[in-house]
């Protein structure tokens, strides 16, 4: 992965985490439709980060369909590598401390 590609992945991953935090807040405050919407975008961005890290780029404007098709095909077969990628970028965005396996609040 190039330096710029790595920045793009970190950017996608941090946006996914931000969307997840907003979804949690919306759910806690009984804004359920917004919680679902933000959750969807959190998952979409996290999957896009993963696929970008694996070297894949969308070739369509229909990103949701592209992510769904490619995530299922690529990430399921590369489970262990994908878990390492998630952990690495979680460290980059500050949700894990090194040496711990639990999320930081």
N, CA, C and O atoms as a GROMACS GRO file, in nm:
protein
  420
    1UNK      N    1   0.085  -0.118   0.000
    1UNK     CA    2   0.000   0.000   0.000
    1UNK      C    3   0.089   0.123   0.000
    1UNK      O    4   0.185   0.131   0.077
    2UNK      N    5   0.058   0.219  -0.086
    2UNK     CA    6   0.135   0.343  -0.092
    2UNK      C    7   0.104   0.429   0.030
    2UNK      O    8   0.007   0.404   0.101
    3UNK      N    9   0.188   0.530   0.053
    3UNK     CA   10   0.165   0.619   0.166
    3UNK      C   11   0.030   0.689   0.152
    3UNK      O   12  -0.044   0.701   0.249
    4UNK      N   13  -0.001   0.736   0.030
    4UNK     CA   14  -0.130   0.802   0.009
    4UNK      C   15  -0.245   0.704   0.025
    4UNK      O   16  -0.349   0.738   0.082
    5UNK      N   17  -0.227   0.582  -0.024
    5UNK     CA   18  -0.330   0.480  -0.007
    5UNK      C   19  -0.354   0.449   0.139
    5UNK      O   20  -0.468   0.428   0.181
    6UNK      N   21  -0.247   0.446   0.218
    6UNK     CA   22  -0.259   0.424   0.362
    6UNK      C   23  -0.334   0.535   0.431
    6UNK      O   24  -0.414   0.510   0.521
    7UNK      N   25  -0.310   0.661   0.388
    7UNK     CA   26  -0.384   0.775   0.444
    7UNK      C   27  -0.532   0.764   0.411
    7UNK      O   28  -0.617   0.795   0.494
    8UNK      N   29  -0.562   0.720   0.291
    8UNK     CA   30  -0.702   0.705   0.249
    8UNK      C   31  -0.771   0.600   0.336
    8UNK      O   32  -0.885   0.619   0.377
    9UNK      N   33  -0.702   0.490   0.363
    9UNK     CA   34  -0.760   0.384   0.444
    9UNK      C   35  -0.783   0.434   0.586
    9UNK      O   36  -0.890   0.409   0.644
   10UNK      N   37  -0.686   0.504   0.644
   10UNK     CA   38  -0.703   0.559   0.779
   10UNK      C   39  -0.819   0.657   0.780
   10UNK      O   40  -0.897   0.659   0.875
   11UNK      N   41  -0.832   0.737   0.675
   11UNK     CA   42  -0.942   0.833   0.666
   11UNK      C   43  -1.077   0.760   0.663
   11UNK      O   44  -1.169   0.798   0.735
   12UNK      N   45  -1.090   0.657   0.579
   12UNK     CA   46  -1.214   0.579   0.574
   12UNK      C   47  -1.243   0.517   0.711
   12UNK      O   48  -1.357   0.520   0.758
   13UNK      N   49  -1.140   0.461   0.773
   13UNK     CA   50  -1.158   0.392   0.900
   13UNK      C   51  -1.201   0.489   1.010
   13UNK      O   52  -1.292   0.458   1.087
   14UNK      N   53  -1.138   0.605   1.017
   14UNK     CA   54  -1.175   0.704   1.120
   14UNK      C   55  -1.316   0.757   1.097
   14UNK      O   56  -1.390   0.781   1.193
   15UNK      N   57  -1.355   0.775   0.971
   15UNK     CA   58  -1.492   0.818   0.941
   15UNK      C   59  -1.592   0.710   0.980
   15UNK      O   60  -1.702   0.740   1.028
   16UNK      N   61  -1.555   0.584   0.962
   16UNK     CA   62  -1.643   0.474   1.002
   16UNK      C   63  -1.664   0.476   1.153
   16UNK      O   64  -1.775   0.458   1.201
   17UNK      N   65  -1.556   0.497   1.227
   17UNK     CA   66  -1.567   0.500   1.373
   17UNK      C   67  -1.648   0.620   1.420
   17UNK      O   68  -1.725   0.609   1.515
   18UNK      N   69  -1.631   0.732   1.354
   18UNK     CA   70  -1.710   0.852   1.388
   18UNK      C   71  -1.859   0.827   1.362
   18UNK      O   72  -1.943   0.863   1.445
   19UNK      N   73  -1.891   0.766   1.249
   19UNK     CA   74  -2.030   0.735   1.218
   19UNK      C   75  -2.088   0.637   1.321
   19UNK      O   76  -2.204   0.648   1.358
   20UNK      N   77  -2.007   0.543   1.367
   20UNK     CA   78  -2.052   0.448   1.468
   20UNK      C   79  -2.081   0.518   1.601
   20UNK      O   80  -2.179   0.487   1.668
   21UNK      N   81  -1.996   0.612   1.638
   21UNK     CA   82  -2.020   0.688   1.762
   21UNK      C   83  -2.150   0.768   1.752
   21UNK      O   84  -2.226   0.774   1.849
   22UNK      N   85  -2.174   0.829   1.638
   22UNK     CA   86  -2.299   0.904   1.618
   22UNK      C   87  -2.418   0.809   1.623
   22UNK      O   88  -2.522   0.844   1.678
   23UNK      N   89  -2.404   0.691   1.565
   23UNK     CA   90  -2.512   0.591   1.569
   23UNK      C   91  -2.543   0.550   1.712
   23UNK      O   92  -2.659   0.538   1.750
   24UNK      N   93  -2.439   0.530   1.791
   24UNK     CA   94  -2.460   0.495   1.932
   24UNK      C   95  -2.533   0.606   2.006
   24UNK      O   96  -2.625   0.580   2.083
   25UNK      N   97  -2.491   0.731   1.983
   25UNK     CA   98  -2.557   0.844   2.047
   25UNK      C   99  -2.703   0.852   2.005
   25UNK      O  100  -2.791   0.872   2.088
   26UNK      N  101  -2.729   0.837   1.875
   26UNK     CA  102  -2.866   0.844   1.824
   26UNK      C  103  -2.952   0.735   1.886
   26UNK      O  104  -3.067   0.760   1.922
   27UNK      N  105  -2.898   0.616   1.898
   27UNK     CA  106  -2.974   0.505   1.957
   27UNK      C  107  -3.006   0.533   2.104
   27UNK      O  108  -3.119   0.514   2.148
   28UNK      N  109  -2.906   0.579   2.177
   28UNK     CA  110  -2.926   0.610   2.319
   28UNK      C  111  -3.029   0.720   2.340
   28UNK      O  112  -3.096   0.724   2.444
   29UNK      N  113  -3.042   0.808   2.242
   29UNK     CA  114  -3.138   0.919   2.252
   29UNK      C  115  -3.266   0.892   2.174
   29UNK      O  116  -3.342   0.984   2.144
   30UNK      N  117  -3.289   0.765   2.141
   30UNK     CA  118  -3.412   0.717   2.077
   30UNK      C  119  -3.438   0.776   1.939
   30UNK      O  120  -3.553   0.795   1.900
   31UNK      N  121  -3.331   0.806   1.866
   31UNK     CA  122  -3.341   0.848   1.726
   31UNK      C  123  -3.303   0.726   1.642
   31UNK      O  124  -3.196   0.720   1.582
   32UNK      N  125  -3.394   0.629   1.639
   32UNK     CA  126  -3.363   0.499   1.583
   32UNK      C  127  -3.337   0.501   1.433
   32UNK      O  128  -3.247   0.431   1.386
   33UNK      N  129  -3.412   0.580   1.357
   33UNK     CA  130  -3.387   0.585   1.212
   33UNK      C  131  -3.247   0.639   1.183
   33UNK      O  132  -3.177   0.588   1.095
   34UNK      N  133  -3.206   0.740   1.255
   34UNK     CA  134  -3.072   0.796   1.235
   34UNK      C  135  -2.965   0.697   1.282
   34UNK      O  136  -2.858   0.689   1.223
   35UNK      N  137  -2.994   0.623   1.386
   35UNK     CA  138  -2.899   0.521   1.435
   35UNK      C  139  -2.875   0.415   1.327
   35UNK      O  140  -2.762   0.374   1.304
   36UNK      N  141  -2.982   0.372   1.262
   36UNK     CA  142  -2.969   0.273   1.154
   36UNK      C  143  -2.890   0.331   1.038
   36UNK      O  144  -2.802   0.265   0.982
   37UNK      N  145  -2.923   0.454   1.000
   37UNK     CA  146  -2.854   0.518   0.888
   37UNK      C  147  -2.704   0.533   0.915
   37UNK      O  148  -2.622   0.497   0.830
   38UNK      N  149  -2.669   0.584   1.031
   38UNK     CA  150  -2.527   0.602   1.065
   38UNK      C  151  -2.456   0.468   1.076
   38UNK      O  152  -2.339   0.456   1.039
   39UNK      N  153  -2.525   0.366   1.126
   39UNK     CA  154  -2.465   0.231   1.136
   39UNK      C  155  -2.432   0.178   0.997
   39UNK      O  156  -2.326   0.120   0.975
   40UNK      N  157  -2.525   0.198   0.903
   40UNK     CA  158  -2.502   0.154   0.765
   40UNK      C  159  -2.376   0.220   0.708
   40UNK      O  160  -2.291   0.153   0.650
   41UNK      N  161  -2.365   0.352   0.726
   41UNK     CA  162  -2.249   0.422   0.671
   41UNK      C  163  -2.120   0.384   0.744
   41UNK      O  164  -2.013   0.384   0.683
   42UNK      N  165  -2.129   0.352   0.872
   42UNK     CA  166  -2.010   0.306   0.944
   42UNK      C  167  -1.959   0.174   0.885
   42UNK      O  168  -1.839   0.158   0.862
   43UNK      N  169  -2.050   0.083   0.861
   43UNK     CA  170  -2.012  -0.047   0.804
   43UNK      C  171  -1.961  -0.031   0.662
   43UNK      O  172  -1.862  -0.093   0.623
   44UNK      N  173  -2.028   0.053   0.583
   44UNK     CA  174  -1.986   0.076   0.445
   44UNK      C  175  -1.844   0.133   0.440
   44UNK      O  176  -1.762   0.087   0.361
   45UNK      N  177  -1.815   0.231   0.523
   45UNK     CA  178  -1.681   0.292   0.523
   45UNK      C  179  -1.575   0.196   0.574
   45UNK      O  180  -1.463   0.192   0.522
   46UNK      N  181  -1.609   0.118   0.676
   46UNK     CA  182  -1.512   0.020   0.727
   46UNK      C  183  -1.481  -0.085   0.620
   46UNK      O  184  -1.365  -0.123   0.602
   47UNK      N  185  -1.583  -0.132   0.552
   47UNK     CA  186  -1.561  -0.230   0.444
   47UNK      C  187  -1.482  -0.168   0.330
   47UNK      O  188  -1.396  -0.234   0.271
   48UNK      N  189  -1.510  -0.042   0.297
   48UNK     CA  190  -1.436   0.026   0.192
   48UNK      C  191  -1.289   0.043   0.231
   48UNK      O  192  -1.200   0.030   0.147
   49UNK      N  193  -1.264   0.071   0.358
   49UNK     CA  194  -1.126   0.081   0.407
   49UNK      C  195  -1.054  -0.053   0.391
   49UNK      O  196  -0.940  -0.058   0.346
   50UNK      N  197  -1.123  -0.159   0.428
   50UNK     CA  198  -1.064  -0.292   0.418
   50UNK      C  199  -1.031  -0.327   0.273
   50UNK      O  200  -0.921  -0.374   0.244
   51UNK      N  201  -1.125  -0.304   0.184
   51UNK     CA  202  -1.103  -0.336   0.043
   51UNK      C  203  -0.992  -0.249  -0.018
   51UNK      O  204  -0.915  -0.296  -0.101
   52UNK      N  205  -0.986  -0.124   0.023
   52UNK     CA  206  -0.879  -0.035  -0.025
   52UNK      C  207  -0.744  -0.086   0.022
   52UNK      O  208  -0.647  -0.085  -0.054
   53UNK      N  209  -0.737  -0.129   0.146
   53UNK     CA  210  -0.612  -0.184   0.199
   53UNK      C  211  -0.570  -0.311   0.124
   53UNK      O  212  -0.451  -0.338   0.109
   54UNK      N  213  -0.667  -0.386   0.077
   54UNK     CA  214  -0.636  -0.508   0.001
   54UNK      C  215  -0.600  -0.476  -0.145
   54UNK      O  216  -0.568  -0.566  -0.222
   55UNK      N  217  -0.604  -0.347  -0.181
   55UNK     CA  218  -0.563  -0.306  -0.315
   55UNK      C  219  -0.675  -0.297  -0.417
   55UNK      O  220  -0.648  -0.284  -0.536
   56UNK      N  221  -0.799  -0.304  -0.374
   56UNK     CA  222  -0.912  -0.295  -0.466
   56UNK      C  223  -0.968  -0.154  -0.468
   56UNK      O  224  -0.971  -0.085  -0.366
   57UNK      N  225  -1.012  -0.111  -0.586
   57UNK     CA  226  -1.070   0.022  -0.601
   57UNK      C  227  -1.204   0.009  -0.672
   57UNK      O  228  -1.218  -0.070  -0.766
   58UNK      N  229  -1.304   0.085  -0.626
   58UNK     CA  230  -1.434   0.077  -0.694
   58UNK      C  231  -1.425   0.124  -0.838
   58UNK      O  232  -1.356   0.221  -0.869
   59UNK      N  233  -1.495   0.054  -0.925
   59UNK     CA  234  -1.497   0.090  -1.067
   59UNK      C  235  -1.637   0.130  -1.110
   59UNK      O  236  -1.672   0.123  -1.227
   60UNK      N  237  -1.716   0.173  -1.012
   60UNK     CA  238  -1.856   0.207  -1.039
   60UNK      C  239  -1.899   0.319  -0.946
   60UNK      O  240  -1.834   0.346  -0.844
   61UNK      N  241  -2.009   0.384  -0.980
   61UNK     CA  242  -2.066   0.486  -0.891
   61UNK      C  243  -2.157   0.423  -0.787
   61UNK      O  244  -2.196   0.488  -0.690
   62UNK      N  245  -2.191   0.297  -0.807
   62UNK     CA  246  -2.279   0.225  -0.714
   62UNK      C  247  -2.193   0.155  -0.609
   62UNK      O  248  -2.179   0.033  -0.608
   63UNK      N  249  -2.136   0.237  -0.520
   63UNK     CA  250  -2.038   0.190  -0.422
   63UNK      C  251  -2.095   0.080  -0.331
   63UNK      O  252  -2.027  -0.018  -0.303
   64UNK      N  253  -2.218   0.096  -0.287
   64UNK     CA  254  -2.277  -0.002  -0.196
   64UNK      C  255  -2.279  -0.142  -0.255
   64UNK      O  256  -2.245  -0.239  -0.187
   65UNK      N  257  -2.319  -0.152  -0.380
   65UNK     CA  258  -2.322  -0.283  -0.447
   65UNK      C  259  -2.181  -0.338  -0.466
   65UNK      O  260  -2.157  -0.457  -0.445
   66UNK      N  261  -2.090  -0.251  -0.505
   66UNK     CA  262  -1.951  -0.293  -0.526
   66UNK      C  263  -1.890  -0.344  -0.397
   66UNK      O  264  -1.824  -0.448  -0.395
   67UNK      N  265  -1.912  -0.269  -0.288
   67UNK     CA  266  -1.856  -0.310  -0.158
   67UNK      C  267  -1.914  -0.445  -0.116
   67UNK      O  268  -1.840  -0.534  -0.073
   68UNK      N  269  -2.044  -0.460  -0.129
   68UNK     CA  270  -2.107  -0.585  -0.087
   68UNK      C  271  -2.050  -0.704  -0.165
   68UNK      O  272  -2.016  -0.807  -0.105
   69UNK      N  273  -2.041  -0.692  -0.294
   69UNK     CA  274  -1.992  -0.803  -0.376
   69UNK      C  275  -1.845  -0.834  -0.348
   69UNK      O  276  -1.808  -0.951  -0.334
   70UNK      N  277  -1.763  -0.733  -0.339
   70UNK     CA  278  -1.620  -0.754  -0.320
   70UNK      C  279  -1.584  -0.792  -0.178
   70UNK      O  280  -1.493  -0.872  -0.156
   71UNK      N  281  -1.654  -0.736  -0.080
   71UNK     CA  282  -1.624  -0.770   0.059
   71UNK      C  283  -1.650  -0.919   0.081
   71UNK      O  284  -1.568  -0.989   0.140
   72UNK      N  285  -1.765  -0.964   0.034
   72UNK     CA  286  -1.799  -1.106   0.052
   72UNK      C  287  -1.695  -1.196  -0.014
   72UNK      O  288  -1.654  -1.296   0.044
   73UNK      N  289  -1.652  -1.160  -0.133
   73UNK     CA  290  -1.557  -1.244  -0.207
   73UNK      C  291  -1.416  -1.235  -0.148
   73UNK      O  292  -1.352  -1.338  -0.127
   74UNK      N  293  -1.368  -1.115  -0.122
   74UNK     CA  294  -1.227  -1.096  -0.084
   74UNK      C  295  -1.200  -1.119   0.065
   74UNK      O  296  -1.106  -1.190   0.101
   75UNK      N  297  -1.282  -1.060   0.149
   75UNK     CA  298  -1.250  -1.060   0.292
   75UNK      C  299  -1.282  -1.191   0.361
   75UNK      O  300  -1.215  -1.227   0.458
   76UNK      N  301  -1.381  -1.261   0.315
   76UNK     CA  302  -1.412  -1.390   0.375
   76UNK      C  303  -1.297  -1.487   0.352
   76UNK      O  304  -1.264  -1.566   0.440
   77UNK      N  305  -1.236  -1.482   0.235
   77UNK     CA  306  -1.126  -1.573   0.203
   77UNK      C  307  -0.994  -1.528   0.264
   77UNK      O  308  -0.899  -1.606   0.270
   78UNK      N  309  -0.986  -1.404   0.309
   78UNK     CA  310  -0.862  -1.352   0.369
   78UNK      C  311  -0.887  -1.312   0.514
   78UNK      O  312  -0.837  -1.209   0.559
   79UNK      N  313  -0.962  -1.391   0.585
   79UNK     CA  314  -1.005  -1.358   0.721
   79UNK      C  315  -0.892  -1.312   0.811
   79UNK      O  316  -0.902  -1.206   0.873
   80UNK      N  317  -0.786  -1.390   0.820
   80UNK     CA  318  -0.678  -1.357   0.914
   80UNK      C  319  -0.611  -1.226   0.878
   80UNK      O  320  -0.584  -1.144   0.966
   81UNK      N  321  -0.584  -1.204   0.750
   81UNK     CA  322  -0.523  -1.078   0.709
   81UNK      C  323  -0.616  -0.961   0.740
   81UNK      O  324  -0.572  -0.855   0.783
   82UNK      N  325  -0.744  -0.981   0.717
   82UNK     CA  326  -0.842  -0.874   0.743
   82UNK      C  327  -0.849  -0.839   0.891
   82UNK      O  328  -0.863  -0.722   0.926
   83UNK      N  329  -0.840  -0.938   0.978
   83UNK     CA  330  -0.840  -0.911   1.121
   83UNK      C  331  -0.718  -0.829   1.161
   83UNK      O  332  -0.729  -0.739   1.244
   84UNK      N  333  -0.604  -0.859   1.103
   84UNK     CA  334  -0.483  -0.780   1.130
   84UNK      C  335  -0.498  -0.637   1.081
   84UNK      O  336  -0.454  -0.543   1.148
   85UNK      N  337  -0.561  -0.619   0.966
   85UNK     CA  338  -0.583  -0.485   0.912
   85UNK      C  339  -0.674  -0.405   1.005
   85UNK      O  340  -0.647  -0.289   1.034
   86UNK      N  341  -0.783  -0.467   1.050
   86UNK     CA  342  -0.875  -0.398   1.141
   86UNK      C  343  -0.802  -0.356   1.268
   86UNK      O  344  -0.819  -0.243   1.314
   87UNK      N  345  -0.723  -0.445   1.324
   87UNK     CA  346  -0.650  -0.412   1.446
   87UNK      C  347  -0.551  -0.298   1.422
   87UNK      O  348  -0.541  -0.206   1.503
   88UNK      N  349  -0.479  -0.304   1.311
   88UNK     CA  350  -0.379  -0.200   1.280
   88UNK      C  351  -0.444  -0.062   1.267
   88UNK      O  352  -0.393   0.036   1.322
   89UNK      N  353  -0.555  -0.054   1.195
   89UNK     CA  354  -0.619   0.076   1.176
   89UNK      C  355  -0.696   0.121   1.298
   89UNK      O  356  -0.718   0.240   1.316
   90UNK      N  357  -0.737   0.028   1.382
   90UNK     CA  358  -0.796   0.067   1.509
   90UNK      C  359  -0.693   0.135   1.596
   90UNK      O  360  -0.724   0.231   1.667
   91UNK      N  361  -0.570   0.086   1.592
   91UNK     CA  362  -0.460   0.152   1.664
   91UNK      C  363  -0.436   0.292   1.607
   91UNK      O  364  -0.412   0.387   1.682
   92UNK      N  365  -0.442   0.305   1.474
   92UNK     CA  366  -0.418   0.433   1.408
   92UNK      C  367  -0.520   0.538   1.449
   92UNK      O  368  -0.487   0.656   1.460
   93UNK      N  369  -0.643   0.497   1.471
   93UNK     CA  370  -0.750   0.590   1.507
   93UNK      C  371  -0.766   0.604   1.657
   93UNK      O  372  -0.852   0.680   1.703
   94UNK      N  373  -0.685   0.534   1.734
   94UNK     CA  374  -0.684   0.552   1.878
   94UNK      C  375  -0.792   0.480   1.956
   94UNK      O  376  -0.825   0.522   2.067
   95UNK      N  377  -0.849   0.373   1.902
   95UNK     CA  378  -0.948   0.302   1.982
   95UNK      C  379  -0.890   0.184   2.057
   95UNK      O  380  -0.952   0.136   2.152
   96UNK      N  381  -0.778   0.137   2.017
   96UNK     CA  382  -0.710   0.032   2.092
   96UNK      C  383  -0.580   0.089   2.144
   96UNK      O  384  -0.516   0.172   2.080
   97UNK      N  385  -0.542   0.043   2.262
   97UNK     CA  386  -0.408   0.071   2.309
   97UNK      C  387  -0.323  -0.050   2.274
   97UNK      O  388  -0.372  -0.162   2.275
   98UNK      N  389  -0.199  -0.027   2.245
   98UNK     CA  390  -0.112  -0.139   2.211
   98UNK      C  391  -0.106  -0.238   2.327
   98UNK      O  392  -0.096  -0.198   2.444
   99UNK      N  393  -0.111  -0.365   2.295
   99UNK     CA  394  -0.101  -0.470   2.396
   99UNK      C  395  -0.234  -0.503   2.461
   99UNK      O  396  -0.239  -0.591   2.547
  100UNK      N  397  -0.343  -0.435   2.421
  100UNK     CA  398  -0.474  -0.466   2.478
  100UNK      C  399  -0.566  -0.516   2.369
  100UNK      O  400  -0.550  -0.479   2.252
  101UNK      N  401  -0.661  -0.597   2.406
  101UNK     CA  402  -0.757  -0.649   2.310
  101UNK      C  403  -0.896  -0.592   2.333
  101UNK      O  404  -0.993  -0.643   2.276
  102UNK      N  405  -0.909  -0.490   2.415
  102UNK     CA  406  -1.041  -0.434   2.443
  102UNK      C  407  -1.052  -0.294   2.386
  102UNK      O  408  -0.954  -0.222   2.375
  103UNK      N  409  -1.173  -0.258   2.351
  103UNK     CA  410  -1.198  -0.123   2.300
  103UNK      C  411  -1.183  -0.022   2.410
  103UNK      O  412  -1.221  -0.048   2.525
  104UNK      N  413  -1.128   0.093   2.377
  104UNK     CA  414  -1.120   0.203   2.473
  104UNK      C  415  -1.246   0.287   2.463
  104UNK      O  416  -1.297   0.310   2.354
  105UNK      N  417  -1.296   0.333   2.573
  105UNK     CA  418  -1.415   0.419   2.574
  105UNK      C  419  -1.373   0.562   2.586
  105UNK      O  420  -1.458   0.652   2.589
   0.00000   0.00000   0.00000
